[in-house]
Amino acid sequence: MSPCGCARLAGGKGNVLFSFSPAPLLLRSPAASQKMAQKDSYDALVIGSGPNGLAAAITLAQAGCSTLLLEAKATVGGGMRSAELTLPGFIHDICSAIHPLGVGSPFFRRLPLADYGLEWIYPPAPLAHPLDEGTAAVLERSIETTGQTLGPDAEAYHRLMAPLVADWDKLVADLLGPFPFPPRHPLALARFGLSALRSARGLAESCFTGERARALFAGLAAHSIMPLEKPLTASFGLVLGMLGHALGWPLPKGGSQRLADALAAYFQSLGGEIMTNSPVESLDALPPARAILFDLTPRQFLRLAGDRLVAGYRRQLERYRYGPGIFKVDFALDGPIPWRAGECLRAGTVHVGGSLPEIAASEQAMWYGPPAEKPFVLVTQQSLFDATRAPAGKHTVWAYCHVPHGSPVDMTARIESQIERFAPGFRERILARHALSPASLEQYNPNYIGGDINGGVQDFQQLFTRPVARWNPYSTPVKGFYLCSSSTPPGGGVHGMCGYHAAKAALRRM
């Protein structure tokens, strides 16, 4: 007997699009997606099919629970979708693109996703960071080879990273879960914490003397989407650097949608059901279930379940803090980006922003506004390594910068100028572009409040205690209701661990 008590848009050159209408995007959904529920009741319902909703649904189905996954859009995926946003034949990732946490996730790594069509592509170098003199700092799989691009800081970088990379397998479970008490490997976690609890700027300036290593680490830490002077921002840079050395930063062949499709197909192989094109407007309209898991941020959860929540918990959710947004531009090019530093053509991801002070200023502007004139830009160039992304000889580029929450400022020209700064001639190669503002992103995915792709600020107050301080952060005061989105620990990223831990919490009570 199981724990559930049951047997097992496009434009011509120069055209910029700002609104996002899902209608013309013919996104691929799993062939076996269900159009209507097959049962009168279920052990569990999961609302939302992002990486965490899919992980929760799979975990429940693995335990033998009859599980229905509900998705408002035409396809599963949430932040793992791909579409022809610019021109026919150019496949762009709408949100997530590079997936170090996808291969690093303890849950995803246990799943037979290759049997369901997922193929990871590993660029020769995970990351490059171009500098104004025409060279680049490069994060290679080898710590030693990385050090060769860091000038006087090669030895300091080795001292910082080598012990942490050696501890990755010990650290990953504690880092990708709720507050680790007691920690599984206390010595390894303490060694990590000595550096991780610091600000990224403080760590970079104390560990490194040269511009190259400081810039490389600043770009890694800027994934925190917080000012680099804030405590804990160093942890983001360390984790991403560790992942680059230990596992790499891969991309799914054919687009991020392939990861979503593989997860959905595996879930269905376990007997799970999927209903797409099924927005949930009222919980009263759902079939009966012993548990409902919400892959939603607190704001969406309040809209659906607010009248069922006790006043104190509701007030806590209302105080939940969302973070800065992003402004994203996808490009169709008639050739690769003409980087002045040729090493950048070996990297799947390129951090465009110059020196540590420049990146720090950009992230300060994102937090306090107005947005930076020279923003830090995250660039991926999947088509260099995945020929399925564009017609022969053509290329796709995915780029975004951080902006203040809900910012209405068009950052397209600033993003292009930053890339042009390190790749003269870039603009001449643009065939078409498609832009998504914070408002467009929220229209596309209501979880992206104000363009916040992390489901809320991930600082000391909201990292392990998101969305509220509870011993079990996935549970709610309503029996059978659980939160499983990136607004729960460990937060943003395509890893599925929020969904996995929420489903485990539900199973313990079922």
C-alpha positions in Angstrom: 0.0 0.0 0.0 1.4 3.4 -0.9 1.5 6.4 1.4 -1.7 7.6 -0.3 -3.5 4.4 0.3 -3.7 3.5 -3.4 -2.0 1.2 -5.8 0.3 2.7 -7.8 6.1 36.8 -32.1 8.2 38.1 -34.9 9.4 41.3 -36.6 11.7 42.5 -39.3 15.0 44.1 -38.7 14.8 46.7 -36.1 11.3 45.7 -34.9 10.8 45.5 -31.1 7.9 43.7 -29.5 6.9 44.5 -26.0 3.6 42.8 -25.3 3.4 39.0 -24.9 0.2 37.4 -26.2 0.3 33.6 -25.7 -2.1 33.0 -28.6 0.3 33.1 -31.5 3.0 31.1 -29.6 2.3 27.5 -30.6 4.2 25.9 -27.7 4.6 22.2 -27.7 2.7 20.3 -25.1 3.2 16.6 -24.3 1.3 14.4 -26.8 -0.5 12.6 -24.0 -1.8 15.7 -22.1 -5.3 15.1 -20.9 -8.1 17.5 -21.9 -10.3 16.6 -19.0 -10.0 14.9 -15.6 -10.4 11.1 -15.8 -11.5 10.7 -12.1 -14.0 12.2 -9.8 -11.4 12.6 -7.1 -7.7 12.4 -6.6 -5.1 11.9 -3.9 -3.4 15.1 -4.9 -3.8 18.1 -7.2 -0.9 20.3 -8.3 -1.6 23.8 -9.6 1.1 25.1 -12.0 3.5 23.1 -14.0 6.8 24.9 -13.7 9.9 22.9 -12.6 8.6 22.8 -9.0 5.0 21.8 -9.9 6.3 19.0 -12.1 8.7 17.8 -9.4 5.9 17.8 -6.8 3.6 15.9 -9.2 6.3 13.3 -10.0 7.2 12.8 -6.3 3.5 12.2 -5.5 3.0 9.8 -8.4 6.2 7.9 -7.5 4.6 7.3 -4.1 1.5 5.8 -5.7 -0.8 8.8 -5.4 -3.4 9.5 -8.1 -2.2 13.0 -9.1 -3.7 15.6 -11.5 -1.5 18.5 -12.7 -3.3 21.6 -13.8 -1.7 24.1 -16.1 -3.3 27.4 -17.3 -1.2 27.6 -20.5 -1.3 25.4 -23.6 1.8 23.6 -22.6 3.6 22.6 -19.4 6.8 24.3 -18.3 6.4 27.6 -16.5 9.9 29.1 -16.8 11.0 26.2 -19.0 9.4 27.0 -22.4 10.7 27.7 -25.9 9.2 29.3 -28.9 9.9 31.1 -32.2 9.8 34.6 -30.8 11.5 36.4 -33.6 11.6 34.6 -37.0 10.5 31.2 -38.2 13.1 28.6 -37.4 14.7 30.5 -34.6 14.0 28.8 -31.3 14.3 31.0 -28.2 14.0 30.1 -24.5 11.4 32.4 -23.1 12.8 32.4 -19.5 15.4 29.9 -18.3 18.1 28.9 -20.8 21.2 27.5 -19.0 20.7 24.9 -16.4 23.6 24.2 -13.9 21.0 23.5 -11.2 19.1 21.3 -13.6 22.0 18.8 -13.7 22.9 19.6 -10.1 19.5 19.0 -8.6 19.5 15.9 -6.4 16.0 15.2 -7.5 16.3 15.7 -11.3 19.5 13.6 -11.3 17.5 10.6 -10.1 15.0 10.7 -12.9 15.4 8.8 -16.2 14.8 11.9 -18.3 17.1 10.8 -21.1 14.6 8.0 -21.8 12.0 10.8 -22.4 14.0 12.8 -24.9 16.2 15.1 -22.8 19.7 15.6 -24.0 22.1 17.9 -22.3 24.7 19.9 -24.3 27.8 21.1 -22.5 29.6 24.1 -24.0 33.4 23.8 -23.8 33.5 26.6 -21.2 30.6 27.3 -18.9 31.1 31.0 -18.7 33.2 33.9 -20.2 33.5 37.4 -18.9 34.9 39.9 -21.4 36.9 42.9 -20.4 37.5 46.2 -22.2 41.1 45.4 -23.2 39.8 42.7 -25.5 40.4 39.6 -23.4 38.2 37.6 -21.1 38.2 35.8 -17.8 36.9 32.3 -18.4 35.2 29.9 -16.0 36.5 26.5 -17.2 35.6 23.1 -15.9 39.2 23.0 -14.5 40.0 25.3 -11.6 43.6 25.5 -12.7 42.7 26.4 -16.3 40.3 29.0 -15.0 43.2 30.5 -12.9 45.2 30.9 -16.1 42.8 33.6 -17.2 42.8 35.5 -13.9 46.3 37.0 -13.9 47.7 37.5 -10.4 44.8 35.8 -8.7 45.1 32.2 -10.0 46.4 30.9 -6.6 43.9 32.9 -4.6 41.0 31.5 -6.8 42.3 28.0 -6.3 42.4 28.5 -2.5 38.9 29.8 -2.5 37.2 27.3 -4.8 39.0 24.0 -4.7 37.9 23.0 -1.2 34.3 23.9 -1.9 34.2 22.1 -5.2 35.6 19.0 -3.5 32.7 19.3 -1.0 30.0 19.8 -3.6 28.4 16.3 -3.2 28.3 16.9 0.6 26.9 20.4 0.4 24.2 20.0 -2.3 21.5 18.5 -0.2 21.8 21.1 2.5 22.0 24.0 0.1 19.0 22.9 -1.9 16.5 22.3 0.9 14.8 23.9 3.9 17.0 25.2 6.7 19.6 22.4 7.2 19.1 21.6 10.9 20.9 19.5 11.7 23.2 19.7 8.7 24.2 16.5 7.1 27.9 17.5 6.8 28.5 20.2 9.4 32.2 20.7 8.7 31.7 21.1 5.0 28.7 23.5 5.5 30.7 25.5 8.0 33.6 25.8 5.6 31.2 27.1 2.9 29.5 29.4 5.3 32.7 31.3 6.3 32.7 32.8 2.8 29.1 32.4 1.7 27.6 34.6 4.4 29.6 37.6 3.3 28.8 40.2 0.7 30.0 39.4 -2.8 31.9 42.7 -3.1 33.6 42.2 0.3 34.7 38.7 -0.6 35.9 39.6 -4.0 37.9 42.6 -2.8 39.4 40.8 0.1 40.3 37.6 -1.8 41.5 39.0 -5.1 43.9 41.8 -6.0 43.3 42.0 -9.8 40.3 43.2 -11.9 39.8 39.9 -13.7 39.0 37.7 -10.8 36.9 40.4 -9.1 34.9 40.9 -12.3 34.3 37.2 -12.8 33.1 36.7 -9.2 30.9 39.8 -9.4 29.1 38.5 -12.5 28.5 35.1 -10.8 27.2 36.8 -7.6 24.9 39.2 -9.6 22.6 36.2 -10.2 21.4 36.9 -6.7 19.5 39.9 -8.1 20.6 41.9 -5.0 23.2 44.6 -4.5 26.6 43.0 -4.2 27.2 44.8 -0.9 24.4 42.8 0.8 25.3 39.9 3.0 24.8 36.4 1.6 25.3 37.6 -2.0 28.7 35.8 -2.0 26.9 32.5 -1.6 25.3 32.8 -5.1 28.6 33.4 -6.7 30.2 30.5 -4.9 27.4 28.0 -5.7 27.4 28.9 -9.4 31.2 28.7 -9.5 31.1 25.3 -7.8 28.5 24.1 -10.2 30.6 25.2 -13.2 33.6 23.3 -12.0 31.9 20.2 -10.6 29.2 19.7 -13.3 29.2 22.4 -15.9 26.5 24.8 -17.2 24.6 22.8 -19.8 21.7 23.6 -22.1 18.9 21.2 -23.2 19.1 20.3 -26.9 16.2 21.8 -28.7 15.3 24.3 -26.0 14.3 24.4 -22.4 10.9 23.2 -23.4 12.5 19.8 -23.8 13.3 19.6 -20.1 9.7 20.4 -19.3 8.4 17.8 -21.8 10.7 15.1 -20.4 9.5 15.7 -16.9 5.8 15.7 -18.0 6.3 12.5 -20.0 7.9 10.8 -17.1 5.1 11.9 -14.8 2.5 10.5 -17.2 4.4 7.2 -17.4 3.8 6.9 -13.6 0.0 7.3 -14.2 -0.2 11.0 -13.6 -2.7 13.2 -15.5 -2.1 16.6 -17.0 -4.8 19.2 -17.9 -3.4 22.1 -20.0 -5.4 25.2 -20.9 -6.9 24.9 -17.4 -6.6 28.1 -15.4 -7.8 27.7 -11.8 -10.2 30.6 -11.0 -11.8 29.0 -7.9 -10.8 26.1 -5.7 -14.5 25.2 -5.4 -14.4 24.1 -9.1 -11.6 21.5 -8.5 -12.3 17.8 -8.0 -12.0 16.6 -4.4 -8.4 15.8 -3.3 -6.6 15.0 -0.1 -3.9 17.5 -0.8 -3.5 20.5 -3.1 0.0 21.8 -3.9 0.3 25.3 -5.3 3.2 26.2 -7.6 2.2 29.8 -7.1 3.8 32.8 -5.3 2.0 34.2 -2.2 0.1 36.8 -4.2 -1.6 34.2 -6.4 -2.1 31.8 -3.5 -3.9 34.6 -1.6 -6.2 35.3 -4.6 -7.2 31.6 -4.6 -7.3 30.7 -1.0 -7.2 33.9 1.0 -10.7 33.5 2.4 -9.7 30.1 3.9 -6.6 31.3 5.6 -6.3 32.4 9.2 -5.8 36.2 9.6 -2.3 36.0 11.0 -1.0 33.8 8.2 -2.7 35.9 5.6 -1.1 39.1 6.9 2.3 37.4 6.8 1.8 36.5 3.2 0.7 40.0 2.3 4.0 41.3 3.7 6.0 39.0 1.5 8.6 41.0 -0.5 9.1 40.6 -4.2 12.3 41.7 -5.8 13.6 43.5 -8.8 12.6 42.5 -12.3 14.3 41.7 -15.5 14.1 43.1 -19.0 14.8 40.5 -21.7 15.6 40.7 -25.4 15.9 37.7 -27.8 17.8 38.3 -31.0 17.9 36.5 -34.3 21.3 37.0 -35.9 22.9 36.4 -39.3 26.1 35.1 -37.7 27.6 34.6 -34.2 28.3 37.5 -31.9 31.6 39.0 -33.1 33.3 39.1 -29.6 36.6 40.9 -29.5 37.7 38.3 -27.0 37.6 35.0 -29.1 37.4 33.0 -25.9 33.8 34.0 -25.5 32.8 31.8 -28.5 33.7 28.8 -26.3 31.2 29.7 -23.6 27.5 29.0 -23.4 27.0 32.0 -21.1 28.7 35.4 -21.3 28.5 38.0 -18.5 28.6 41.5 -20.0 29.2 44.2 -17.6 32.9 45.0 -17.3 34.5 45.5 -13.9 33.3 44.7 -10.4 32.6 48.4 -9.6 30.5 48.7 -12.8 28.5 45.5 -12.1 28.0 46.7 -8.5 26.7 50.0 -9.7 24.3 48.3 -12.1 22.9 46.1 -9.3 22.6 49.1 -6.9 20.5 50.9 -9.6 18.3 47.8 -10.1 17.6 47.9 -6.3 17.1 51.6 -5.8 16.4 52.9 -9.3 16.5 54.3 -11.9 17.8 51.5 -14.0 21.5 51.6 -15.0 22.7 53.3 -18.2 25.3 50.5 -18.5 23.5 47.4 -17.1 25.0 44.1 -16.3 23.7 41.8 -19.0 23.5 38.0 -19.0 23.9 36.6 -22.5 23.5 33.0 -23.7 24.4 31.8 -27.2 22.8 28.4 -27.4 22.9 28.1 -31.2 26.7 28.0 -31.1 26.4 24.5 -29.6 22.9 23.4 -30.6 22.2 23.5 -34.3 18.5 22.9 -33.8 18.1 26.4 -32.5 18.4 28.4 -35.8 18.7 27.9 -39.6 22.1 27.0 -41.0 24.5 29.9 -40.5 22.2 31.9 -38.3 22.1 32.2 -34.6 20.0 33.0 -31.6 21.0 35.2 -28.6 19.2 35.4 -25.3 20.0 38.4 -23.1 18.5 40.2 -20.1 19.4 42.7 -17.5 18.1 43.4 -14.0 15.8 46.4 -13.5 13.8 47.9 -10.7 10.6 46.1 -9.8 8.0 46.7 -12.5 10.2 49.2 -14.3 8.6 50.6 -17.5 11.9 51.7 -19.0 12.8 50.2 -22.4 16.3 48.7 -21.9 16.7 47.3 -25.5 19.2 49.9 -26.7 21.2 49.8 -23.4 21.5 46.0 -23.7 22.6 46.2 -27.3 25.1 48.9 -26.4 26.7 46.8 -23.7 27.1 43.8 -26.1 28.4 46.1 -28.8 30.9 47.4 -26.4 32.6 44.0 -26.2 31.6 42.8 -29.7 31.9 45.6 -32.2 29.6 44.9 -35.2 27.0 43.1 -33.1 24.1 45.4 -34.2 24.8 44.8 -37.9 24.1 41.1 -37.4 20.6 41.6 -35.9 17.9 40.2 -38.1 15.0 40.6 -35.6 14.5 41.1 -31.9 11.8 40.4 -29.4 11.7 42.2 -26.0 9.9 41.4 -22.8 9.5 44.1 -20.1 8.6 43.2 -16.5 5.0 43.8 -17.2 5.1 41.6 -20.3 6.8 38.8 -18.2 4.1 39.0 -15.5 1.4 38.9 -18.2 3.1 35.8 -19.6 3.6 34.1 -16.2 1.6 35.6 -13.3 4.3 34.2 -10.9 6.7 36.8 -12.2 5.4 39.7 -10.1 6.9 42.9 -11.4 9.3 40.9 -13.5 10.7 39.1 -10.5 11.7 35.6 -11.8 12.9 34.3 -8.4 9.6 34.3 -6.7 10.6 36.9 -4.1 13.8 38.5 -2.6 16.3 35.9 -1.5 18.0 37.7 1.4 18.5 36.7 5.0 14.9 37.5 5.8 13.5 35.4 3.0 15.9 32.6 2.1 15.1 29.8 4.5 12.0 31.4 5.9 10.2 32.0 2.6 7.3 32.7 2.4 6.8 32.9 6.2 8.7 31.6 9.2 7.3 28.1 9.8 9.0 24.9 10.9 7.6 23.4 7.7 7.7 26.3 5.2 5.7 24.3 2.6 2.7 23.7 4.8 -0.1 26.2 5.5 -2.6 26.5 8.3 -5.2 24.9 5.9 -5.2 21.1 6.2 -4.1 19.7 2.8 -2.8 23.0 1.3 0.9 23.2 0.5 3.1 25.8 -1.3 5.6 24.3 -3.7 6.8 27.3 -5.8 10.1 29.2 -5.8 8.7 31.3 -3.0 9.6 28.4 -0.7 13.2 27.1 0.1 15.6 26.9 -1.6 14.1 29.6 -3.9 14.6 30.4 -7.5 16.2 28.3 -10.2 15.3 25.3 -12.3 16.0 22.5 -9.8 12.6 21.3 -8.7 13.6 21.0 -5.1 10.9 23.3 -3.8 8.3 20.9 -5.3 10.1 17.8 -4.1 10.3 19.0 -0.5 6.7 20.2 -0.6 5.5 16.9 -1.9 7.4 15.0 0.8 5.8 17.2 3.4 2.4 16.4 2.0 3.1 12.7 1.9 4.2 12.7 5.6 0.7 14.0 6.5 -1.1 11.7 4.0 
